[in-house]
Amino acid sequence: MSAVRTTRPRAAARAAAAVALLVLGATACAGTGTDSGSGAAKKGGAEPVRVISGHPYAVDSSPEAALAFPLNENVFEGTVVKTRPDVYAKDVLDDGSTFEVVYTPVVVRVDEVHKGGLKKGAEVVLRSMGGTADGVRYEIEEAPAKNVFTKGASLVVFGSTYEAVDSESAPALTPNFLYREAGDTVVDATYADGAHDGGPAARADRAKFLGELRSLDGHSAS
C-alpha cells in the first residue's frame, strides 16, 4: 500500500494538542472516550474507579503504510530505559469539552533520528495508552501491548509532535505506529492483538526496513 487512509471523522473543534492524546496519535487512530461511570471499589475499601473506554478507528499499520503516512512528525529508533507510574491527563478542546486518558509514561533513549527534531542520545517520553491513575481507569484495546515496553527493548517509533497537553507538566509523544526489533526482523506492535484487521502482525526484514527509514531523512536506502 502506498498510502494510509485515515478513518477518523473530522473535528475542527479539536485542538492539535488534544488530538495528540487520541489513541495511537494524532492520525493513525482516533475516537473519544466513553465514561462508563464508577466501577468496582478498589481493594481495601478505597474509592471506586471511574472507567473510561477509548474507541479508536484502526487503520493499516503495515510497514509500507507506516512509512508512507504523511503526518508522522517524529520517526526514530530507540531503546526503552524505564516506565513510570500511570498518569491521568485531561485536555480542554476548543469547543469547551474535555478529553481524558490515562497512560503509562515510557522513557525511551533516542538511538537514531529519521525525521523530526529529536536529538540522538536524548531521553523522551512515549505515552503507552491505558492504565489507572487518580481514580480513573482508561481502557483501550487498539494500542500497543504494555509488554512491548520492556526495559532494553529496541523500538522503531512513528510518532506525533513531542509536546504537552493542558494537564501535563512535561512533553510526551504518542506513537502513531510502533515496531519492535526482533533479531533480523522488525515486527508491527502498533496493536496488541496483531494487525489492524485481526490478522497476524506484519514482519519485515530489519536491514531493508531501516534502509527505508533512512530515506525519510533524505539519505539513500541501502
NUVO-253769 format. One record per residue: x negated, y negated, z negated of N, C-alpha, C in turn; residue in three letters. Coordinates in steps of 0.02 Angstrom, whole numbers, padded with zeros to 5 digits, always signed. Each point is the difference from the previous one (the first is absolute). Layout:
BEGIN
XYZXYZXYZAla
...
This chain:
BEGIN
-00042+00060+00000+00042-00060+00000-00044-00062+00000Met
+00016-00047+00042-00042-00060+00007+00019-00056-00046Ser
+00059+00004-00030+00023-00053-00045+00050+00028-00048Ala
+00009-00035-00055+00047+00021-00051+00063-00041+00006Val
+00057+00031-00007+00063-00035+00000+00023-00007-00073Arg
+00005-00060-00025+00025-00008-00067+00075+00009+00000Thr
+00026+00026-00056+00071+00013-00004+00033-00042-00055Thr
-00039-00044-00031+00030-00038-00054+00043-00057+00029Arg
+00055-00019-00034+00039-00056+00023-00037-00065-00011Pro
+00013-00048+00043-00031-00065-00010+00034-00037-00058Arg
-00039-00036-00038+00028-00036-00057-00039-00065-00006Ala
+00025-00052+00032-00036-00063+00003-00010-00031-00069Ala
+00043+00018-00047-00004-00032-00066-00057+00027-00042Ala
-00030+00055+00021-00053+00029-00041-00065-00038+00009Arg
-00032-00015-00055-00065-00032+00002-00052+00052+00018Ala
-00056-00022+00029-00052+00047+00020-00027+00040-00059Ala
-00008-00034-00056-00026+00035-00059+00047+00054-00024Ala
+00064-00013+00004+00049+00050-00021-00001+00060+00046Ala
-00006-00014+00064-00001+00055+00048-00060+00045-00013Val
-00055-00030-00024-00059+00040-00013+00011+00052-00054Ala
+00051-00009-00041+00015+00048-00053+00047+00055+00024Leu
+00027-00006+00060+00042+00053+00025-00042+00063+00009Leu
+00031+00056-00011-00037+00062-00001-00040+00010+00064Val
-00064+00016-00009-00048+00010+00054-00013-00063+00039Leu
+00012-00057-00030-00023-00062+00028+00052-00039+00037Gly
-00026-00052+00033+00045-00050+00030+00035+00025+00062Ala
-00020+00057+00027+00026+00017+00066+00012+00074+00011Thr
-00040+00043-00026+00007+00071+00015+00066+00027-00027Ala
+00022-00026-00057+00063+00020-00028+00032-00060-00032Cys
+00064+00004-00013+00033-00054-00034+00063+00025-00032Ala
+00029-00042-00042+00062+00018-00032+00004-00036-00066Gly
+00058+00002-00030+00009-00032-00064+00011+00053-00053Thr
-00016-00016-00062+00010+00046-00054+00073+00001-00022Gly
+00023+00059-00020+00067+00007-00027-00004+00012-00074Thr
+00030-00044-00039-00001+00006-00072+00055+00047-00022Asp
-00021+00057-00030+00049+00050-00021+00017-00005-00074Ser
-00020-00056-00030+00017-00011-00070-00047+00035-00047Gly
+00019+00004-00063-00044+00029-00051+00000+00076+00006Ser
-00059+00029-00004-00006+00072+00001-00001+00029-00070Gly
-00026+00060-00005-00003+00033-00065-00049-00036-00045Ala
+00011+00004-00065-00044-00031-00048-00068+00034+00001Ala
-00051-00038-00014-00067+00027-00005-00006+00044-00062Lys
-00051+00043-00001-00012+00041-00059-00014-00045-00059Lys
+00023+00023-00059-00010-00039-00061+00052-00053-00011Gly
+00053+00000+00040+00055-00047-00012-00013-00070+00025Gly
-00047-00008+00045-00015-00066+00027+00057-00023+00046Ala
-00006-00061+00023+00051-00028+00044+00005+00040+00065Glu
+00061+00006+00028+00007+00036+00064-00037-00035+00056Pro
-00015+00037+00051-00036-00026+00058+00050-00018+00055Val
-00008-00059+00028+00041-00020+00058-00032+00027+00063Arg
+00038+00036+00040-00027+00033+00059+00017-00039+00063Val
-00050-00014+00041+00009-00032+00065-00027+00048+00053Ile
+00040+00013+00051-00021+00045+00054-00015-00040+00063Ser
-00057+00013+00030-00018-00031+00063+00027+00040+00059Gly
+00023-00035+00051+00029+00033+00059-00032-00028+00063His
-00061+00022+00016-00033-00026+00060+00021+00037+00063Pro
-00021-00026+00056+00009+00032+00064-00068+00025+00024Tyr
-00008+00066+00002-00065+00028+00020-00010-00008+00075Ala
-00062-00012+00020-00017-00005+00071-00060+00045+00015Val
-00014+00008+00062-00056+00041+00022-00064-00022-00033Asp
-00035+00047-00031-00063-00016-00033-00058+00040+00029Ser
+00008+00023+00062-00053+00037+00034-00062-00045+00008Ser
-00058+00030+00012-00061-00041+00009+00008-00052+00055Pro
+00032+00018+00055+00009-00047+00054+00044-00059-00021Glu
+00053+00016-00037+00046-00052-00022-00033-00046-00051Ala
-00037+00029-00047-00033-00040-00051-00051-00047+00032Ala
-00038+00025+00047-00051-00041+00033+00030-00056+00041Leu
+00059+00013+00030+00030-00050+00045+00045-00050-00036Ala
+00016+00012-00062+00047-00042-00035-00026-00072-00006Phe
+00035-00050+00025-00028-00067+00006-00002-00040-00064Pro
+00036+00021-00052+00005-00041-00060-00043+00026-00058Leu
-00047+00042+00016-00050+00019-00051-00048-00059-00010Asn
+00002-00031-00058-00044-00057-00013-00069+00021-00024Glu
-00004+00057-00034-00064+00025-00025-00005+00074+00015Asn
-00055+00020+00032-00013+00070+00015-00070+00015-00025Val
-00007+00050-00044-00066+00014-00028-00004+00071-00025Phe
-00063+00023-00007-00014+00063-00034-00019-00016-00072Glu
+00023+00042-00047-00015-00014-00069-00001+00062-00043Gly
-00026-00008-00060-00005+00055-00049+00037-00020-00063Thr
+00043+00045-00025+00038-00014-00060-00046-00002-00060Val
+00003-00054-00038-00040-00009-00060+00038+00022-00062Val
+00062-00023-00005+00041+00017-00059+00071-00024+00012Lys
+00045+00022-00043+00068-00026+00000+00013-00034-00067Thr
+00047-00046+00001+00018-00037-00060+00072+00016-00019Arg
+00022-00019-00060+00069+00013-00021+00050-00033+00048Pro
+00058+00031+00006+00052-00026+00046+00018-00072-00016Asp
+00018-00036+00053+00017-00071-00005+00069-00012+00028Val
+00040-00040-00035+00065-00023+00025-00011-00067+00035Tyr
+00027-00006+00060-00007-00063+00037+00067-00022+00028Ala
+00011-00064-00002+00063-00028+00026-00017-00061+00042Lys
+00034-00005+00057-00011-00056+00045+00067-00033+00014Asp
+00001-00065+00000+00061-00038+00015+00000-00017+00075Val
+00052+00020+00034+00004-00011+00072+00026-00070+00015Leu
-00005-00020+00062+00020-00067+00021+00074-00013-00013Asp
+00041+00053+00001+00071-00010-00010+00019+00001-00074Asp
-00049+00005-00045+00012+00000-00071+00008+00069-00031Gly
+00005+00051+00042+00005+00068-00027-00069+00024-00020Ser
-00003+00056-00035-00064+00026-00024-00013+00070+00028Thr
-00063+00017+00004-00021+00066+00020-00045+00027-00055Phe
+00016+00060-00025-00037+00029-00056-00030+00067+00020Glu
-00061+00012-00023-00033+00064+00010-00044+00015-00060Val
-00020+00063-00006-00053+00020-00046-00051+00038+00042Val
-00063-00014-00012-00052+00035+00037-00060+00014-00045Tyr
-00041+00047+00022-00063+00016-00034-00056-00038+00036Thr
-00035-00045-00035-00057-00033+00032-00058+00050+00009Pro
-00024+00005+00061-00056+00045+00015-00059-00043+00021Val
-00054+00004-00037-00060-00038+00015-00042+00039+00051Val
-00014-00031+00057-00036+00032+00054-00060-00042+00019Val
-00058+00032+00006-00060-00035+00025+00002+00000+00075Arg
-00011-00058+00030+00000-00007+00072-00068+00023+00027Val
+00001+00053+00041-00062+00028+00027-00016-00024+00071Asp
+00052-00014+00039-00010-00023+00068+00063-00038+00021Glu
-00010-00060+00026+00056-00043+00021+00007+00004+00076Val
+00062+00013+00023+00012+00003+00072+00046-00057+00024His
+00036-00030-00046+00042-00057+00017+00017-00038-00063Lys
+00000-00066+00003+00018-00040-00058-00060-00030-00034Gly
+00014-00036-00055-00052-00038-00034-00027+00031-00063Gly
+00014+00063-00014-00028+00032-00059-00075+00009+00009Leu
-00036+00002-00056-00072+00005+00002-00023+00070-00018Lys
-00047+00026+00039-00029+00065-00015-00031+00000-00070Lys
+00015+00051-00040-00025+00004-00068+00047-00028-00052Gly
+00049-00040+00022+00048-00029-00047+00049+00053-00025Ala
+00029-00012-00058+00053+00044-00026+00067-00036+00007Glu
+00047+00034+00032+00066-00029+00011+00052+00046-00031Val
+00061-00026-00008+00054+00039-00030+00052+00017+00052Val
+00016+00065+00004+00056+00023+00041+00061+00011-00044Leu
+00059-00013+00028+00062+00015-00035+00023+00070+00020Arg
-00003+00046-00048+00027+00068+00010+00071-00001-00026Ser
+00049-00006+00045+00069-00012-00019+00030+00057-00041Met
+00039-00020-00050+00033+00048-00044-00032+00001-00069Gly
+00041+00010-00051-00026+00003-00068+00048-00031-00049Gly
-00022-00006-00062+00041-00026-00054-00039-00052-00040Thr
+00030-00059-00009-00032-00053-00040+00053-00050-00022Ala
-00007-00027-00060+00044-00053-00026+00074+00020+00003Asp
+00014+00064-00015+00069+00023-00003+00032+00012+00068Gly
-00040+00001+00053+00025+00011+00068-00037+00059+00031Val
+00038+00046+00030-00030+00053+00040+00018-00010+00073Arg
-00052-00004+00043+00011-00009+00071-00012+00067+00034Tyr
+00051+00026+00034-00005+00065+00033-00001-00009+00075Glu
-00047+00032+00033-00007-00006+00072-00032+00064+00027Ile
+00030+00028+00051-00027+00062+00030-00046-00015+00058Glu
+00016-00051+00040-00039-00014+00060-00060-00044-00014Glu
-00047+00029-00038-00061-00036-00019-00055+00051-00010Ala
-00063-00021+00001-00054+00048-00012+00007+00034-00068Pro
-00018+00063-00004+00002+00036-00063-00051-00029-00048Ala
+00015+00002-00064-00046-00028-00050-00067+00037+00000Lys
+00001+00066+00014-00063+00037-00003-00048-00016+00058Asn
+00024-00039+00048-00045-00023+00054-00054-00047-00029Val
+00018-00033-00055-00044-00052-00028-00044+00027-00057Phe
-00022+00062+00007-00046+00030-00049-00067-00036+00003Thr
-00030-00010-00058-00065-00033-00002-00050+00034+00046Lys
-00034-00040+00041-00049+00026+00047+00028+00016+00069Gly
+00066-00002+00008+00031+00015+00064-00020-00051+00053Ala
-00014+00023+00061-00017-00044+00055+00062-00013+00042Ser
+00017-00064+00009+00062-00019+00033-00013-00047+00059Leu
+00046+00002+00047+00002-00050+00053+00066-00037-00009Val
-00004-00065-00012+00059-00039-00018+00017-00049+00056Val
+00063+00003+00022+00028-00050+00046+00048-00041-00042Phe
-00017-00062-00017+00038-00033-00051+00026-00069+00016Gly
+00038-00024-00048+00031-00066+00004-00052-00054-00018Ser
+00024-00061-00006-00041-00055-00024-00019+00013-00072Thr
-00060-00019-00019-00023+00008-00069+00019-00063-00038Tyr
+00056+00005-00038+00026-00059-00034+00044+00021-00058Glu
+00016-00048-00043+00044+00013-00057+00070-00027+00014Ala
+00050+00034-00025+00068-00026+00003+00015-00036-00065Val
+00061-00025-00008+00016-00046-00054-00022+00023-00069Asp
+00014+00063-00018-00012+00021-00069-00069+00032-00009Ser
-00040+00004+00052-00066+00030-00006-00053-00053-00018Glu
-00047+00021-00042-00053-00047-00020-00061+00005+00044Ser
-00003+00052+00041-00058+00011+00044+00024+00030+00066Ala
-00038-00009+00053+00022+00026+00065-00003+00076+00003Pro
+00039+00027+00045+00000+00072+00014+00021+00009+00072Ala
-00008+00061+00024+00014+00016+00070+00044+00062+00003Leu
+00052-00002+00041+00044+00057+00009-00018+00036+00065Thr
-00015+00065-00003-00016+00035+00063+00060+00003+00047Pro
-00012-00014+00063+00050+00014+00052-00006+00073+00021Asn
-00062+00022+00009-00016+00070+00016-00060+00019-00042Phe
-00005+00064-00018-00056+00022-00041-00024+00068+00025Leu
-00065+00006+00009-00030+00064+00020-00054+00018-00051Tyr
-00006+00064-00014-00054+00024-00044-00050+00040+00041Arg
-00063-00007-00018-00052+00037+00035-00009+00068-00033Glu
-00002+00052+00041-00007+00069-00025-00049+00037+00045Ala
-00064-00001-00019-00050+00033+00040-00009-00035+00067Gly
+00008+00038+00054-00008-00029+00067+00066-00023+00030Asp
+00052-00005-00042+00065-00024+00024+00025-00057-00044Thr
+00049-00036+00025+00039-00047-00040+00072+00023+00003Val
+00035-00007-00057+00068+00026-00006+00048-00057-00018Val
+00055-00004+00035+00051-00050-00014+00029+00010-00070Asp
-00008-00050-00043+00027+00003-00068+00050-00056-00013Ala
+00027-00029+00054+00047-00055-00006+00062+00019-00038Thr
+00024+00061+00012+00059+00026-00034-00018+00061-00040Tyr
+00027+00006-00060-00018+00055-00045+00017+00068+00029Ala
+00054+00004+00039+00025+00065+00024-00020+00016+00071Asp
-00051-00031+00027-00021+00015+00068+00014-00058+00047Gly
+00017+00016+00062+00013-00051+00050+00066-00035-00012Ala
+00011-00056+00034+00061-00040-00009+00062+00039+00019His
-00007+00050+00044+00058+00037+00024+00009+00067-00036Asp
-00037+00010-00055+00006+00061-00038-00047+00055+00022Gly
-00038-00011+00053-00048+00050+00024-00064-00003-00040Gly
-00049+00041+00018-00064+00000-00035-00038-00065+00011Pro
-00040-00019-00048-00040-00061+00006-00049+00006+00057Ala
-00008-00053+00039-00046+00000+00057-00072+00003-00024Ala
-00042+00032+00040-00072+00003-00013-00037-00026+00062Arg
-00058-00028-00011-00040-00024+00056-00073+00012-00014Ala
-00039+00007+00052-00072+00007-00008-00028-00063-00032Asp
-00037+00008-00054-00024-00057-00039-00044-00046+00041Arg
-00049+00028+00036-00046-00042+00038+00036-00040+00054Ala
+00046+00032+00034+00038-00035+00052+00044-00054-00030Lys
+00033+00017-00055+00045-00048-00033-00038-00061-00023Phe
-00057+00010-00033-00039-00056-00024-00029-00041+00058Leu
-00016+00033+00055-00022-00036+00059+00054-00046+00027Gly
+00062+00025+00000+00056-00042+00022+00012-00058-00048Glu
-00012+00012-00064+00006-00054-00049-00049-00056+00014Leu
-00061+00019+00019-00051-00050+00014+00020-00045+00058Arg
+00041+00026+00044+00022-00041+00056+00046-00057-00022Ser
+00031+00007-00059+00042-00054-00026-00039-00063-00015Leu
-00064+00010-00016-00043-00056-00018-00044-00022+00058Asp
+00020+00023+00060-00036-00022+00059-00061+00041+00019Gly
-00011+00056-00036-00056+00043+00016+00022+00055+00048His
-00046+00027+00036+00016+00054+00046+00011+00064-00040Ser
+00053+00038+00018+00012+00064-00032-00054+00049+00021Ala
-00018+00045-00049-00051+00049+00016+00032+00067+00014Ser
